[in-house]
Amino acid sequence: MRMGGGSQQSMGDKILDGICDVNPEAIFVEGFNDAILGMHSIRQVVIYDMSTICDIMVERDGMGMDEAEEFFHFNIGCMSMGKNTPLF
């Protein structure tokens, strides 16, 4: 089980640990654990909430929402890394 600096894990981290137990080859998008919705029951890959990813970039990175959405579509949402690629 992965643990951060403190003893409490976010819901995304707990889901991430569960996904790793089921599919150790699952691909995660670093820095967006709080946007994890769960795991696809058949493909056993991570499912992310696009809106939450954009909200994180607005708050954490100081982007405007339009900039965050454009960044997501061109750099995150279009990734294809084989059968373990997350869904958005």
HUSUL-V49601 format. One record per residue. N is the residue number from 1. RES is the residue in one small letter. PHI is phi in radians with two decimals (NA if undefined). OMEGA is omega in whole degrees, 0 to 359 (999 if undefined). D_FIRST is the distance of its C-alpha to the first C-alpha in Angstrom with 1 decimal. Layout:
# HUSUL-V49601
N:RES:PHI:OMEGA:D_FIRST / N:RES:PHI:OMEGA:D_FIRST
This chain:
# HUSUL-V49601
1:m:NA:179:0.0 / 2:r:-1.41:176:3.8 / 3:m:-2.28:178:6.4 / 4:g:-1.51:182:10.0 / 5:g:-1.20:181:13.2 / 6:g:-1.91:182:13.3 / 7:s:-1.56:180:11.8 / 8:q:-1.77:177:12.2 / 9:q:-1.90:174:10.4 / 10:s:-1.26:177:12.9 / 11:m:-1.02:178:13.5 / 12:g:-1.06:179:13.0 / 13:d:-1.14:179:9.4 / 14:k:-1.13:178:8.7 / 15:i:-1.12:179:10.9 / 16:l:-0.99:179:9.4 / 17:d:-1.06:179:6.0 / 18:g:-1.12:179:8.8 / 19:i:-1.13:179:10.9 / 20:c:-1.06:178:8.9 / 21:d:-1.14:182:8.9 / 22:v:-1.44:182:12.6 / 23:n:-2.37:181:13.6 / 24:p:-1.08:181:11.9 / 25:e:-1.64:180:15.1 / 26:a:-1.01:181:15.0 / 27:i:-1.75:180:16.3 / 28:f:-2.05:177:15.3 / 29:v:-1.71:185:17.8 / 30:e:-1.02:176:16.7 / 31:g:1.60:184:17.5 / 32:f:-2.23:180:17.8 / 33:n:-1.03:180:14.5 / 34:d:-1.24:178:16.8 / 35:a:-1.72:179:19.1 / 36:i:-1.28:177:16.8 / 37:l:-1.61:182:18.7 / 38:g:2.78:183:16.7 / 39:m:-2.21:175:16.9 / 40:h:-1.16:188:20.4 / 41:s:-1.18:180:20.9 / 42:i:-1.69:183:23.0 / 43:r:-1.36:180:21.9 / 44:q:0.96:175:18.1 / 45:v:-2.12:181:17.9 / 46:v:-1.26:174:16.8 / 47:i:-2.00:179:19.6 / 48:y:-1.91:173:20.3 / 49:d:-1.63:182:23.1 / 50:m:-1.02:181:25.7 / 51:s:-1.08:179:27.3 / 52:t:-1.19:176:24.2 / 53:i:-1.03:180:23.6 / 54:c:-1.12:178:27.2 / 55:d:-1.05:178:27.0 / 56:i:-1.08:180:24.2 / 57:m:-1.15:178:26.4 / 58:v:-1.14:184:29.4 / 59:e:-1.29:186:27.8 / 60:r:-1.34:188:25.7 / 61:d:-1.81:177:28.0 / 62:g:1.28:178:31.4 / 63:m:-1.40:167:32.3 / 64:g:-1.36:182:34.8 / 65:m:-1.09:179:33.7 / 66:d:-1.08:179:36.0 / 67:e:-1.12:180:34.5 / 68:a:-1.11:179:30.9 / 69:e:-1.13:178:31.9 / 70:e:-1.12:178:33.8 / 71:f:-1.02:179:30.9 / 72:f:-1.00:185:28.5 / 73:h:-1.12:184:31.1 / 74:f:-1.58:187:32.0 / 75:n:-2.15:184:28.7 / 76:i:-2.09:186:25.7 / 77:g:-1.10:183:27.1 / 78:c:-1.65:184:29.2 / 79:m:-1.15:178:26.5 / 80:s:-2.43:183:26.7 / 81:m:-2.19:177:24.4 / 82:g:1.63:189:24.9 / 83:k:-1.17:182:23.5 / 84:n:-1.75:179:19.9 / 85:t:-1.12:179:21.4 / 86:p:-1.15:175:20.2 / 87:l:-1.84:181:22.8 / 88:f:-2.20:999:24.4
